Amino acid sequence: MSSNEGGLDKAKLFSSKELEIATDQFNENRILGCAGQGMVYKGMLPDGKIVTVKKSKTTEMPLLIYKFIPNGTLCHLIHDPNEEYSRSWDIRLHIAVE
């Protein structure tokens, strides 16, 4: 995870123990989905922040920790055929780039 405090980007490194606690030992009930080379889990940090943790299939340590964003996946947001909330290609490309 990173934050922009005082105009500086800061990254937070987590120990494997911290991530095990956050995800309840990578409990299968916390699985949000499978992404590329690993499983994605929902977790909660000691400060109460909800995060997603991508645990790689090929290494012991997770690769990425993101702030949890509800309401589906990025793939769903870009490809959802729901006509009530259709998105232009410009919007879809903007989402993908961001």
Backbone torsions as a table, in degrees:
resi	resn	phi	psi	omega
1	MET	NA	149.9	176.8
2	SER	-135.0	158.7	176.4
3	SER	-139.7	160.5	178.9
4	ASN	-114.9	92.2	-179.9
5	GLU	-107.2	123.1	-180.0
6	GLY	64.2	27.2	178.6
7	GLY	83.1	-0.7	179.7
8	LEU	-108.9	134.2	175.3
9	ASP	-78.8	128.5	178.7
10	LYS	-122.7	136.7	177.5
11	ALA	-106.8	143.6	177.9
12	LYS	-108.2	127.9	175.6
13	LEU	-100.2	137.7	-179.3
14	PHE	-116.5	143.9	175.0
15	SER	-78.7	161.7	177.6
16	SER	-62.2	-34.9	179.4
17	LYS	-63.7	-43.4	178.8
18	GLU	-59.8	-40.9	-178.2
19	LEU	-74.9	-31.4	174.3
20	GLU	-64.1	-43.2	178.2
21	ILE	-64.7	-44.6	-178.2
22	ALA	-61.4	-33.7	-176.2
23	THR	-104.8	11.8	-178.1
24	ASP	56.2	53.9	-180.0
25	GLN	62.2	35.5	-177.4
26	PHE	55.4	48.5	-178.9
27	ASN	-62.0	137.1	-178.7
28	GLU	-62.6	-22.3	176.2
29	ASN	-71.0	-14.3	179.5
30	ARG	-95.4	0.5	-178.0
31	ILE	-70.5	126.7	175.7
32	LEU	-94.9	-27.4	179.9
33	GLY	165.9	-177.1	179.7
34	CYS	-113.4	131.8	-177.7
35	ALA	-132.3	113.7	174.7
36	GLY	53.8	-102.4	-174.9
37	GLN	-101.8	21.0	-179.5
38	GLY	-172.9	178.5	177.9
39	MET	-96.7	150.0	179.3
40	VAL	-114.8	126.5	-176.7
41	TYR	-116.8	151.1	172.6
42	LYS	-94.8	136.4	-179.8
43	GLY	-142.4	169.8	176.9
44	MET	-132.0	126.4	179.3
45	LEU	-79.3	162.4	-179.4
46	PRO	-56.2	-27.9	179.5
47	ASP	-83.3	3.1	177.4
48	GLY	92.6	-4.9	178.8
49	LYS	-69.9	134.8	177.0
50	ILE	-90.2	131.4	-176.6
51	VAL	-132.8	164.5	168.4
52	THR	-112.0	140.7	-178.1
53	VAL	-123.1	119.4	176.5
54	LYS	-93.9	115.5	179.8
55	LYS	-100.7	120.0	-177.1
56	SER	-68.7	146.8	175.7
57	LYS	-78.0	-20.8	-170.5
58	THR	-106.4	-6.3	176.6
59	THR	-135.9	165.5	-179.8
60	GLU	-77.4	-32.5	-175.8
61	MET	-92.1	141.1	174.3
62	PRO	-61.1	151.3	-179.3
63	LEU	-89.4	-40.9	-171.5
64	LEU	-137.6	143.4	173.2
65	ILE	-126.9	125.7	-178.4
66	TYR	-121.2	154.8	168.3
67	LYS	-63.7	134.6	179.9
68	PHE	-72.7	131.1	176.2
69	ILE	-121.1	115.1	-177.6
70	PRO	-71.4	177.2	175.3
71	ASN	81.2	39.4	171.3
72	GLY	96.6	-173.9	-176.8
73	THR	-99.8	165.2	175.6
74	LEU	-60.2	-41.8	178.7
75	CYS	-58.3	-45.0	179.9
76	HIS	-64.0	-41.9	-179.0
77	LEU	-61.7	-40.2	-177.5
78	ILE	-78.8	-38.3	-171.7
79	HIS	-103.0	-0.7	-176.6
80	ASP	-60.0	121.0	-179.4
81	PRO	-81.5	8.0	-178.6
82	ASN	-58.9	113.3	-175.0
83	GLU	-74.7	-20.3	178.9
84	GLU	-63.8	-33.7	180.0
85	TYR	-125.2	47.8	-177.1
86	SER	-65.9	148.3	-179.3
87	ARG	-119.2	139.2	177.4
88	SER	-70.8	164.0	177.3
89	TRP	-63.3	-33.3	177.4
90	ASP	-61.7	-44.7	178.3
91	ILE	-63.6	-45.2	-179.9
92	ARG	-60.4	-43.1	178.0
93	LEU	-65.8	-38.8	177.9
94	HIS	-62.1	-44.2	178.6
95	ILE	-61.6	-45.0	-178.8
96	ALA	-63.0	-41.2	-179.2
97	VAL	-68.2	-41.3	-179.6
98	GLU	-66.9	NA	NA
